[in-house]
Amino acid sequence: MAVAIILLLVAVASVLFHIFSPWWWTPLASNWGYIDDTITLTFWITGAVFSAVVVFMAYCVFRFRHTEGRRAAYNPENKKLEWWLSIGTAIGVAAMLAPGLVVWHQFVTVPADATEVEVMGQQWMWSYRLPGKDGRLGTSDARNVSSDNPMGLNPDDPAGKDDVVIQNDDLHLPVGKPVKVLLRSIDVLHDFYVPEFRAKMDMIPGSVTYYWLTPTRTGTFDVLCAELCGAAHAQMRSKVVVEEEKEYHAWLEKQHTFAELSGQRDVAKAAYKTGSE
Amino acid sequence: MVDVPFDTVAGVPPAEVGEVELYHPRSWWTKYVFSQDAKVIAVQYSITAMSIGMVALVLSWLMRLQLGFPGTFSFIDANQYLQFITMHGMIMVIYLLTALFLGGFGNYLIPLMVGARDMVFPYVNMLSYWVYLLAVVVLAATFFVPGGPTGAGWTLYPPQAILSGTPGQDWGIIFMLASLILFIIGFTMGGLNYVVTVLQARTRGMTLMRLPLTVWGIFTATVMALLAFPALFVASVMLLLDRLLGTSFFMPTLVEMGTLTKYGGGSPILFQHLFWFFGHPEVYIVALPAFGIISDLISVHARKNIFGYRMMVWAIVAIGALSFVVWAHHMYVSGMHPYFGFFFATTTLIIAIPTAIKVYNWVLTLWRGDIHLTIPMLFALAFIITFVNGGLTGLFLGNVVVDVPLSDTMFVVAHFHMVMGIAPIMAVFGGIYHWYPKVTGRMLNEALGRFHFWVSFLGAYAVFFPMHYLGLLGMPRRYHDIGETSFIPASAHDLNAFMSVAALIVGFAQLVFLFNLIWSLFKGKEAGGNPWGAASLEWQTPETPPGHGNWGKELPIVYRWAYDYSVPGAIRDFVPQNEPPAGLSAQGSHP
């Protein structure tokens, strides 16, 4: 009796915890509301199955627990029941899988008008790069990395000269514009993770990975690393600022291009050599 | 309702192979230490696995102390935290669960359940244990090498696993890989034994479809392990070569702490594919023996045949086969080609169907049973709840797009602890309470057992159920300290503290369990040969604990399946597998 009640309480407590939990996903800030919807649907289906199984078990324990003289029934199989349960399960599974695959198709299909933004991870900081006036990002290679060129951009690629390079600072994005986030690493695996965006993808040294999103509300959001990358993994932080088009352009104006940064360094170097500073 | 005539075989065919001379130990050393008796080897495996498991348990306390009360314990820093999670995960998954289910339960139960005198290759079986012990010693040694154990996470993903930004890069990772290689060598020797014994050494009348589901679970898991571990083996060797000889199997051109390395041309993703080609079947290598054990516990303690035996067997085999085509669901956000997501999400969700069938059949076995709420039965019920819970959250993570926000968060940690931590451990405990009387001849103490059960089950549930919601919130895993964020409320820290306290209490209950194991060995109630009234062969041995060779003069002859409980018309509520049907002589000679 007590056992049956405790089993029942486990199911009831789980459902109540779910309903009243103050710990829930962060308010969405991207177009990936479909992902949240798929999670909600999955919660309904799995929650119903969980409750049904545990309540059924609790009932069995209550109703068929051993008492003096009780004898179990003998029924090895019930083909019909087993088939119906299998078919029911298959339908439930399909009900979750089908919308999931549809949304996944959207997730991996980048819209043609998405602008590119590059995020580079390294132990243990984030750098960003935006295409300049030509709208194209120049090539890069870990072999080019140096203290003068921490992102490893190709100095001989004309497309890279006007790329906007952002180091040790926040990334800004215009609200309402689809963005293809290109992900790159120069040392180990990282993962550019902004909880409010829902989207996430590992960055792998030697390859460029990507995902896309459209920021849907303005605000400042935390960037964390979601793939273990060594000792300071937990401290690898940055911020993304989503703002209106006008403010975004004002911010963009103040940023420096790769050419400017290299130029500045050359000037600084020359000045150092001549001893004028 | 279809009544399946499970005992249509009227007689038993004459033995095709005569008895083989058994190895007989001549000294104390060969009887108890370098023993070739599967039962002794099983106990050796179990004690070793539980000992190293205790280390992993203590590591989990340290992790929970850090997570619940960050900054309070000055002796835990970020590096150590990473070392703790790595060693905890590796020990629990491989050195405890795999070794205990296959080396422990497998060695003890396979020969007894199939009616054999021993494993078919006793000498190799002995070697298997000693190589396993060596692997455990090498693993434990990493705690004492310069730089400590590796902190690369139990997945050991390169490049970071072998670069200097990760703790244990000097010696820890080398010892870890060496230990894994040893473990796989040892396991292969044992595994071949289990498979050949099940296929070749079954006693007369023990057809495959009369095997207890425990044997089916262990057998299928072993076949899977023999196919999956080689992937980990080659991955370990290749990573070791990358680390020691500077090859670049997994290492692209990259920068290490601002300096360009000599590596170039390798693929970090290749390691992940190899790792998970092993890693996903590994989940079922742990789960299938648990499935089998739970099926038997429920059947025995509900005094009812397992419902849908044939479907249960096919479900085990189907899950085993399917689990080899789902591995990349661990890699949805790894940066592999996104179109793989369609395939792997589909295969992953399909595996839910045979798994659900198993759950239905367990609870339908309870229906109209005669449920004895013994400790093994309680653990079986707890297994079903935690397994269903963890299995259902698997439907979140398996459904590729739902995995995107949840991957690498505490939701994943909660999911896999529930489904392949708590649930299999519940099966281990249930199995130990159930078979301890056969192994030692004594019952485990009932009061201590019930205390152990309630604290372990409710406590572990209180740790891991709420943890899902921290993941939903966005709290990433493998963080020793979440630090300042804009999205994690203060209440989440309170929840973390609550979970830590619960985890420590659960940990304490395990000490009670260990005490019970030792105390009952001397003071436990005498069990007799068949305290639960079970029908399967291991309970029908002439002696308890079973002697060398298990069966006395003559091997048992099997006339029926292992689940003849509460058969209408029978006097007792169980009919042992070796009890001849009325009208047939006990000699079992075929007419």
Boltz contact constraints between the chains, C-beta under 6 A:
constraints:
  - contact:
      token1: [A, 3]
      token2: [B, 373]
      max_distance: 6.0
  - contact:
      token1: [A, 21]
      token2: [B, 469]
      max_distance: 6.0
  - contact:
      token1: [A, 22]
      token2: [B, 491]
      max_distance: 6.0
  - contact:
      token1: [A, 23]
      token2: [B, 469]
      max_distance: 6.0
  - contact:
      token1: [A, 23]
      token2: [B, 473]
      max_distance: 6.0
  - contact:
      token1: [A, 23]
      token2: [B, 492]
      max_distance: 6.0
  - contact:
      token1: [A, 25]
      token2: [B, 472]
      max_distance: 6.0
  - contact:
      token1: [A, 26]
      token2: [B, 474]
      max_distance: 6.0
  - contact:
      token1: [A, 26]
      token2: [B, 487]
      max_distance: 6.0
  - contact:
      token1: [A, 35]
      token2: [B, 401]
      max_distance: 6.0
  - contact:
      token1: [A, 35]
      token2: [B, 405]
      max_distance: 6.0
  - contact:
      token1: [A, 38]
      token2: [B, 401]
      max_distance: 6.0
  - contact:
      token1: [A, 38]
      token2: [B, 402]
      max_distance: 6.0
  - contact:
      token1: [A, 39]
      token2: [B, 402]
      max_distance: 6.0
  - contact:
      token1: [A, 42]
      token2: [B, 396]
      max_distance: 6.0
  - contact:
      token1: [A, 46]
      token2: [B, 392]
      max_distance: 6.0
  - contact:
      token1: [A, 46]
      token2: [B, 395]
      max_distance: 6.0
  - contact:
      token1: [A, 50]
      token2: [B, 388]
      max_distance: 6.0
  - contact:
      token1: [A, 50]
      token2: [B, 392]
      max_distance: 6.0
  - contact:
      token1: [A, 53]
      token2: [B, 388]
      max_distance: 6.0
  - contact:
      token1: [A, 54]
      token2: [B, 385]
      max_distance: 6.0
  - contact:
      token1: [A, 56]
      token2: [B, 363]
      max_distance: 6.0
  - contact:
      token1: [A, 57]
      token2: [B, 363]
      max_distance: 6.0
  - contact:
      token1: [A, 60]
      token2: [B, 366]
      max_distance: 6.0
  - contact:
      token1: [A, 60]
      token2: [B, 367]
      max_distance: 6.0
  - contact:
      token1: [A, 61]
      token2: [B, 371]
      max_distance: 6.0
  - contact:
      token1: [A, 64]
      token2: [B, 369]
      max_distance: 6.0
  - contact:
      token1: [A, 64]
      token2: [B, 371]
      max_distance: 6.0
  - contact:
      token1: [A, 65]
      token2: [B, 371]
      max_distance: 6.0
  - contact:
      token1: [A, 66]
      token2: [B, 370]
      max_distance: 6.0
  - contact:
      token1: [A, 66]
      token2: [B, 371]
      max_distance: 6.0
  - contact:
      token1: [A, 66]
      token2: [B, 372]
      max_distance: 6.0
  - contact:
      token1: [A, 70]
      token2: [B, 370]
      max_distance: 6.0
  - contact:
      token1: [A, 71]
      token2: [B, 370]
      max_distance: 6.0
  - contact:
      token1: [A, 71]
      token2: [B, 566]
      max_distance: 6.0
  - contact:
      token1: [A, 72]
      token2: [B, 303]
      max_distance: 6.0
  - contact:
      token1: [A, 72]
      token2: [B, 304]
      max_distance: 6.0
  - contact:
      token1: [A, 72]
      token2: [B, 369]
      max_distance: 6.0
  - contact:
      token1: [A, 72]
      token2: [B, 370]
      max_distance: 6.0
  - contact:
      token1: [A, 72]
      token2: [B, 566]
      max_distance: 6.0
  - contact:
      token1: [A, 73]
      token2: [B, 368]
      max_distance: 6.0
  - contact:
      token1: [A, 74]
      token2: [B, 566]
      max_distance: 6.0
  - contact:
      token1: [A, 74]
      token2: [B, 567]
      max_distance: 6.0
  - contact:
      token1: [A, 74]
      token2: [B, 568]
      max_distance: 6.0
  - contact:
      token1: [A, 75]
      token2: [B, 1]
      max_distance: 6.0
  - contact:
      token1: [A, 76]
      token2: [B, 4]
      max_distance: 6.0
  - contact:
      token1: [A, 76]
      token2: [B, 305]
      max_distance: 6.0
  - contact:
      token1: [A, 77]
      token2: [B, 2]
      max_distance: 6.0
  - contact:
      token1: [A, 77]
      token2: [B, 4]
      max_distance: 6.0
  - contact:
      token1: [A, 77]
      token2: [B, 308]
      max_distance: 6.0
  - contact:
      token1: [A, 78]
      token2: [B, 1]
      max_distance: 6.0
  - contact:
      token1: [A, 79]
      token2: [B, 2]
      max_distance: 6.0
  - contact:
      token1: [A, 82]
      token2: [B, 308]
      max_distance: 6.0
  - contact:
      token1: [A, 82]
      token2: [B, 311]
      max_distance: 6.0
  - contact:
      token1: [A, 85]
      token2: [B, 360]
      max_distance: 6.0
  - contact:
      token1: [A, 86]
      token2: [B, 357]
      max_distance: 6.0
  - contact:
      token1: [A, 89]
      token2: [B, 353]
      max_distance: 6.0
  - contact:
      token1: [A, 89]
      token2: [B, 356]
      max_distance: 6.0
  - contact:
      token1: [A, 90]
      token2: [B, 353]
      max_distance: 6.0
  - contact:
      token1: [A, 93]
      token2: [B, 349]
      max_distance: 6.0
  - contact:
      token1: [A, 93]
      token2: [B, 352]
      max_distance: 6.0
  - contact:
      token1: [A, 96]
      token2: [B, 399]
      max_distance: 6.0
  - contact:
      token1: [A, 97]
      token2: [B, 349]
      max_distance: 6.0
  - contact:
      token1: [A, 100]
      token2: [B, 399]
      max_distance: 6.0
  - contact:
      token1: [A, 100]
      token2: [B, 401]
      max_distance: 6.0
  - contact:
      token1: [A, 101]
      token2: [B, 342]
      max_distance: 6.0
  - contact:
      token1: [A, 103]
      token2: [B, 401]
      max_distance: 6.0
  - contact:
      token1: [A, 104]
      token2: [B, 341]
      max_distance: 6.0
  - contact:
      token1: [A, 104]
      token2: [B, 400]
      max_distance: 6.0
  - contact:
      token1: [A, 104]
      token2: [B, 401]
      max_distance: 6.0
  - contact:
      token1: [A, 107]
      token2: [B, 401]
      max_distance: 6.0
  - contact:
      token1: [A, 108]
      token2: [B, 338]
      max_distance: 6.0
  - contact:
      token1: [A, 123]
      token2: [B, 165]
      max_distance: 6.0
  - contact:
      token1: [A, 142]
      token2: [B, 253]
      max_distance: 6.0
  - contact:
      token1: [A, 142]
      token2: [B, 254]
      max_distance: 6.0
  - contact:
      token1: [A, 142]
      token2: [B, 255]
      max_distance: 6.0
  - contact:
      token1: [A, 143]
      token2: [B, 253]
      max_distance: 6.0
  - contact:
      token1: [A, 145]
      token2: [B, 255]
      max_distance: 6.0
  - contact:
      token1: [A, 186]
      token2: [B, 255]
      max_distance: 6.0
  - contact:
      token1: [A, 187]
      token2: [B, 254]
      max_distance: 6.0
  - contact:
      token1: [A, 187]
      token2: [B, 255]
      max_distance: 6.0
  - contact:
      token1: [A, 188]
      token2: [B, 159]
      max_distance: 6.0
  - contact:
      token1: [A, 188]
      token2: [B, 160]
      max_distance: 6.0
  - contact:
      token1: [A, 189]
      token2: [B, 157]
      max_distance: 6.0
  - contact:
      token1: [A, 195]
      token2: [B, 474]
      max_distance: 6.0
  - contact:
      token1: [A, 195]
      token2: [B, 487]
      max_distance: 6.0
  - contact:
      token1: [A, 198]
      token2: [B, 405]
      max_distance: 6.0
  - contact:
      token1: [A, 200]
      token2: [B, 333]
      max_distance: 6.0
  - contact:
      token1: [A, 200]
      token2: [B, 404]
      max_distance: 6.0
  - contact:
      token1: [A, 201]
      token2: [B, 333]
      max_distance: 6.0
  - contact:
      token1: [A, 202]
      token2: [B, 333]
      max_distance: 6.0
  - contact:
      token1: [A, 202]
      token2: [B, 334]
      max_distance: 6.0
  - contact:
      token1: [A, 202]
      token2: [B, 335]
      max_distance: 6.0
  - contact:
      token1: [A, 204]
      token2: [B, 268]
      max_distance: 6.0
  - contact:
      token1: [A, 204]
      token2: [B, 335]
      max_distance: 6.0
  - contact:
      token1: [A, 205]
      token2: [B, 252]
      max_distance: 6.0
  - contact:
      token1: [A, 205]
      token2: [B, 254]
      max_distance: 6.0
  - contact:
      token1: [A, 206]
      token2: [B, 252]
      max_distance: 6.0
  - contact:
      token1: [A, 209]
      token2: [B, 335]
      max_distance: 6.0
  - contact:
      token1: [A, 222]
      token2: [B, 485]
      max_distance: 6.0
  - contact:
      token1: [A, 222]
      token2: [B, 486]
      max_distance: 6.0
  - contact:
      token1: [A, 224]
      token2: [B, 476]
      max_distance: 6.0
  - contact:
      token1: [A, 226]
      token2: [B, 408]
      max_distance: 6.0
  - contact:
      token1: [A, 226]
      token2: [B, 476]
      max_distance: 6.0
  - contact:
      token1: [A, 228]
      token2: [B, 153]
      max_distance: 6.0
  - contact:
      token1: [A, 228]
      token2: [B, 478]
      max_distance: 6.0
  - contact:
      token1: [A, 229]
      token2: [B, 160]
      max_distance: 6.0
  - contact:
      token1: [A, 230]
      token2: [B, 160]
      max_distance: 6.0
  - contact:
      token1: [A, 230]
      token2: [B, 165]
      max_distance: 6.0
  - contact:
      token1: [A, 230]
      token2: [B, 166]
      max_distance: 6.0
  - contact:
      token1: [A, 231]
      token2: [B, 78]
      max_distance: 6.0
  - contact:
      token1: [A, 231]
      token2: [B, 79]
      max_distance: 6.0
  - contact:
      token1: [A, 231]
      token2: [B, 165]
      max_distance: 6.0
  - contact:
      token1: [A, 234]
      token2: [B, 479]
      max_distance: 6.0
  - contact:
      token1: [A, 234]
      token2: [B, 480]
      max_distance: 6.0
  - contact:
      token1: [A, 234]
      token2: [B, 481]
      max_distance: 6.0
